[in-house]
Amino acid sequence: MDFIDRPADAGMITSSSDVSLPSLLWGEERRAAANAPCSSHVGDVGSRMASDEGGTFFIGMERADDVAAREALLDRAMGPGRRRKSSEKLRRGRRPSEGLDFVAKDADGRLVGTVRLWDVRAGEGGPAALLLGPLAVDPAVKSAGIGSGLMRHAIREAARLGHRAILLVGDAAYYSRFGFSSEKTGKLAMPGPYERERFLALELVDGALDSASGVLKASGRKAKPAPMARAA
Ligand SMILES: CC(C)(COP(=O)(O)OP(=O)(O)OC[C@H]1O[C@@H](n2cnc3c(N)ncnc32)[C@H](O)[C@@H]1OP(=O)(O)O)[C@@H](O)C(=O)NCCC(=O)NCCS
């Protein structure tokens, strides 16, 4: 399984099975590329990587026209209960943290994975942090490394953008491989029901959560309200 972790039209082609690519491959070039039609990335990448065995996947920033496919994927991967999670309280009415919403696409441009990160305060007046989720991969391509690719990419980008800690609610058996544990969440709480042992954190800067206590608060940019239907 290969991932292309950078815009294909930014010059050098790099691929990696564990997506451990240098962060300098991402930046303004990626933003420019993110606004270009996705098919051009995937087409370029797919043709250049055609001799590789297995599937080829591209990880990039989510675009406005990815939203419907992302929502359909989340429904398929997580079921209808996904909207009742306590994390949803911290996401509702907010936009993801700037530059931290990612999708994985296959060589045909089909969206097969999603992860987004959200700005929160770790307790009232506490340090700024990110809440990660949902992370989901199309069940048809599970265990192909797409989830890990998205996670590693998201963590690296969060660190590059200067964020200091990432929190999430999920299975430690999966997220511990990326460095997450419940060690730093003992004094923190989610704003709704959750299983404490699944409340995990990763410090991107040592000690970032040392003073954190209390209930997480949403602190991200507000989402624009949906446009009102015009009266006839
Ligand atoms: C969890 C999920 C994102 C993993 O994506 P993926 O692309 O299949 O994962 P990867 O290929 O990176 O990793 C696969 C490995 O993780 C393991 N794994 C997957 N989910 C796991 C879990 N919940 N707990 C422990 N291990 C898990 C697989 O068994 C596999 O192990 P192996 O490498 O030893 O075979 C995906 O299965 C998914 O979308 N699940 C439904 C939604 C969900 O649960 N999201 C996360 C919320 S906790």
The ligand as an ORCA input file, in Angstrom:
! r2SCAN-3c Opt
* xyz 0 1
  C     -10.589      2.333     13.189
  C     -10.336      2.596     11.718
  C     -10.276      4.106     11.461
  C      -8.966      1.979     11.350
  O      -8.691      2.288      9.989
  P      -7.857      1.246      9.084
  O      -7.454      1.934      7.842
  O      -8.659      0.014      8.950
  O      -6.620      0.994     10.056
  P      -5.131      0.649      9.726
  O      -5.058     -0.090      8.429
  O      -4.320      1.837      9.909
  O      -4.801     -0.334     10.925
  C      -5.357     -1.588     10.935
  C      -4.954     -2.278     12.211
  O      -5.616     -1.640     13.305
  C      -6.375     -2.595     13.991
  N      -7.573     -1.935     14.521
  C      -8.558     -1.349     13.833
  N      -9.489     -0.873     14.676
  C      -9.069     -1.186     15.927
  C      -9.588     -0.958     17.206
  N     -10.743     -0.327     17.392
  N      -8.875     -1.411     18.265
  C      -7.693     -2.053     18.090
  N      -7.147     -2.279     16.883
  C      -7.830     -1.853     15.824
  C      -6.716     -3.653     12.970
  O      -7.017     -4.870     13.586
  C      -5.425     -3.717     12.197
  O      -4.467     -4.469     12.915
  P      -3.251     -5.222     12.173
  O      -2.431     -4.135     11.521
  O      -2.550     -5.900     13.286
  O      -3.910     -6.102     11.179
  C     -11.401      1.954     10.806
  O     -11.453      0.579     11.045
  C     -12.788      2.548     10.985
  O     -13.175      3.470     10.274
  N     -13.598      1.994     11.917
  C     -14.952      2.458     12.126
  C     -14.980      3.844     12.724
  C     -14.178      3.918     14.003
  O     -14.237      3.028     14.844
  N     -13.401      5.026     14.121
  C     -12.494      5.230     15.226
  C     -13.227      5.616     16.443
  S     -12.447      4.852     17.852
*
